[in-house]
């Protein structure tokens, strides 16, 4: 199971309807669960990004849910594939 960290910004449409954002987040959680993706955490933030969301699932399922949400037009995201320290230790251990 892979971990992904998404840095989220509201679009113009998303900020106009920001009061609906908690409900949209619940919809995201439901869609993610349906596709086999676990929402580990979600935070509203102040600064360069409006939200940070951490999900776990297969590459394909996580990409599907993130593209589906992006296609609704309320947010844009930058998504990072994250590795735990133990996973990184294994990756580095394979280096020649």
MOQUIQUI-V525390 format. One record per run of one state. SS is the DSSP state (a for helix, b for strand, c for the rest). FROM is the first residue (numbers start at 1). TO is the last residue. If there is no record, write none. Layout:
ss=SS from=FROM to=TO
ss=SS from=FROM to=TO
This chain:
ss=c from=1 to=1
ss=b from=2 to=10
ss=c from=11 to=11
ss=a from=12 to=16
ss=c from=17 to=17
ss=a from=18 to=34
ss=c from=35 to=37
ss=b from=38 to=44
ss=c from=45 to=50
ss=b from=51 to=57
ss=c from=58 to=58
ss=a from=59 to=70
ss=c from=71 to=74
ss=b from=75 to=82
ss=c from=83 to=84
ss=a from=85 to=93
ss=c from=94 to=96
